Amino acid sequence: MKIFWQSFVDASLNGPYLSKLSSYLNEIAAAGTSVQVAGLTPPDRDFGRLSELRCAVTAIDNGLKAEDDGFDAYVMGHFQDPGLYELRSALQIPVVGTGEATLLAASQLGRRLGLVTIDKVFSTYHYEQADRYGLGSRIGGIVGLGCKPEDFSEAFAGNESARLSMLADFTVCAQPLIEAGCDVLVPAGVLPGLLLCSEHNLRVAHAPVVNCAAVALKSAEMWVQLQRLNGTQPSRGPSFALASRRARDDFSRLARHGGASITTASSGDRP
């Protein structure tokens, strides 16, 4: 089984993270499964909707290429899942969103979910995600670490003091969520998720901390196995109607070469 994992960080800026992520995913993968991790250049560097959309366009195009290259599943390794539904409608291989898979898994571990995101700016997106996945009423709160992706570099490069310091910051940030009644904690990002992956049975007070990287990978493996077992695929009705070859080609042309030229009507043309 070959799984394509799309990250939204740049290899030159966040090399230690991507290296750690690739090693970890391939270490925990089932026998016979390999994971290829890809970054983005430029990365998601200006937190906001426009940056999310730009990165999503490249991520979707990479998904189209991954399917053509024979990958068995695609993982959107960016917790906000931008472009997830569009990808699911474009590919016939399983498409897993880290945010979707993690939130649905966490909902089976407790009733009130608390999210610890990289930056508070993402809170609105996470609330929108939860509503989209039918879990809006289950979100007990969201807090931000106030970090940038590069802030994790030393921890992923092997600096144990930096890792422990960030782990302590996570615990401090999560405490108000516990006080607000949350009974499951979700690192809303693979960066903080990977930071915590070496901790066994990690909890803050009574609340388990969900490993979003592991959940996303294991979800991808599961859906590949179910597709092979009995052909299970997304609904091809209104939700994820399969895109035509022409639609795929038009999208790839946009992503790789820019959009169509702008045309204007002459003064004699009717609107």
N, C-alpha and C positions, 0 to 999 in steps of 0.2 A: 504494500500500500504506500502510495506517495502523496504527501499532503503539502500543499502550498500555503505558507503563512505570511500574510501581508502586514508588516509593521509600518508605522507612520513616522519613523525616525530615520535620520541619515546615518549611513555607515561610517562616514568620515568623522562625524561629530559625536556619535554614540556607539563607536566600535565595541567597547567593553560590554555594553548592554546587549547588542545583537549577538555577540559571540557567546555570552552567558545564556541568552535565550535559546539559541540554536543548540548548544550543548545540553541544556536542561530538557528541552522538548524531545530531543533524540534519545536522551537517557531514559525518560519515563515512557517513551512510546512502546507500544506492544511489539513483540517479536515480528520482524518482517516489515515494520513501518518505518519510513524515513520522512523527515520534515525538512523542507527547504524554507528558510526565513529570508524574506526580501524587505529592504527598506525603501524609502522614498527620498528623492532629491529634486527640489527642496523639500524638507520635511514639513510637518505640521508645526510651524514655528511662530505663527501669529495667531494665538488662540482666538477663534471666532468662527462664525458661520461660513464666511467666504473661504477661509483656509480649509475648513472641513470639506467644503464642496470641491475645491481644487484637488485636494488629496484623494477624494472619493473618485473623481474622474480617472485618475491614474490607477487607483486600486482596482476599479472595475475593468479597465483595459488589461491590467495584469492578470485579472481573473480569466478573461477571454483567452489570453495567450496560455495561461496555465492549463486550461482544459484542452486546448489544441495540442499542448506539449505532453499530454498523457497523465496529468495529475489526477488522483482519484477523489480529492476533496480540496476545498478552499476554505481557509480560516481568515476572517477579517479580524486581525489582531490589534484592533483599535477599539477601545471599549464603547465608544459612542456609536459604532456601527454605521457610519455614513455610507450610503449606497448599498446597504445590505439587501433590501428588497429588490432593487434593480438588478443586483448580481444574481439573486435567487431566480429571477425571471429570465435571466440570460443564459444560465449554465444548466446542464443536465447532471453534473456531478454535485454532491452535497455542498452546500454553502453554509458555514457556521459563523455567526456573529459572536464575538467574545462577550459583549455586553448582554445580548439576548440569552445565550446559553448559561451564563453565570447567574443572571437574575432569576431565571426559571429554576435553576438548581438550588439557589439559595432559598427560594420560596418553599422548598420542601423541608428545610431545616429549622424554620421558625416562622413566626407570623409577621414580625416587624423588621424590615430590612434597613440597615444603616450603611450608607455609602461614604467611603473616604476616597475622594478624587484628588488628582494632582493639583488642580487649581479650582478655586471656587467658581470661576467663570463657566465651568462645565456643568454646574448644578442644574441650570435650566434645561440643558440637553438631556441630562439623566432623568429629570422629572418627565420630560417628553417621552423618553425611551420607555420608562415604566408604564406610562399611559398606553403607549403603542403595544406593549406586550401584555396588557391587561393586569398590571401590578401596581397601578398608581396608588391605590388605597393602602398598599402594603409598605410604602416607603415611609420610614419613621424619621428620616432626616438625612442631610448630606452635608459633609464638611470638606474643606479643602486643605491640602498640605502646604499650598503656596510654593510649589516647586516648579522648576523647568526640567525637561528631560535630562539635560547635561548635569543637573545636580546629583544624579544617581551614579555618575560615571565612576567615581572613586570606589563606591561600594561594590560595583560590578567588576572593578579591576582587581579586587582582592583585598581592599582595605577594610579589615574587620571592624576597626574602630568607627569608620564611616558608616558601615552597615548597621552596627548596633545603635549608633546615634539616630539614624533614620528610622530604625525599628521603634526606638523610644518615642520619636516624634509621632509616629503612626499611633501608638498607644495613647499618647496624650490627646491627639486630635480625636480619637475615637471615643474617649471617655464621655463627652457630652451626649453622644448618641445612645450610650448605655443608660445614662441618666434620663434620657427622653423616652426610654422604654424599648429600644431596639434589642432584639435577641439574636440577630445574625449580622455580621459585619462583612461588607464586600469592598475590597480594594478596587475602586472603579478605574482601572487602568492596569495594563500588563506590567508597566514599570514598577509600581508599588507591589503588584502581585508577585512579581519575580523576586523582589527584595525579600519577601516573607516566605518564599517557597521552601527554604531549608528548615523552617521551624515545624516540628511535628506537633499535631494537635494544638495548634496555636489558638488561643482564646484571649479575649479581653473581658475580664470578669466571667460571666456565664456564656458569652456570645462567641460561637465559633467564627473564625476568619476563613472565608472561602478563597481558595487558590484559583483565581480566574484563568491563569495560563493552563493549568492542568485540566480544568473543567472544559475549556474550549477544545483542547487537543482530544480528550477522551470523547467528547461529543462528536467530533469529526470522525473518529474511528468507529464509533457506534453507528453513525448514519451510513458510512460506507458499508459496514457489515450488514445492516438492515437492507440497504439497496441491493446488495449481492444476494441476500437470503431470499427476499420476497419481492424485490422491485419497488420498495417504498420510495416515493418521491413527493415533492411538494405538490399541492393542488395546482393543476394547470387551468383552473377556472379563473374567476376574476382576480383572485389574490396574486397569483404568480404565473399568469399566462406566458407561455414560452415565446421569447422574442424571435422574430424571423431572422434568417441569415442576412437579409438586407439591413435590418435594424442593427444587428451586430456590426456589420461592415461600416455602416454610417457612423456608429458610435466610435469605432476604432479610428476612423478617418478623422473625426473631431479630436479625439484624444491625442493622436500622433502628429497631426498636421494642422490643426486649427479648424475653425468652422467655415461654413460656406461664405462667399463674399456677400456683402450687403448690396441689395438692389433697391432702386427707388423707382417709383412710377413717374412717367413723363407727365407733363401738364395736361396732355390730351387723354391720358388713361383714366378710366373710371376706378375708384377705390374698390 
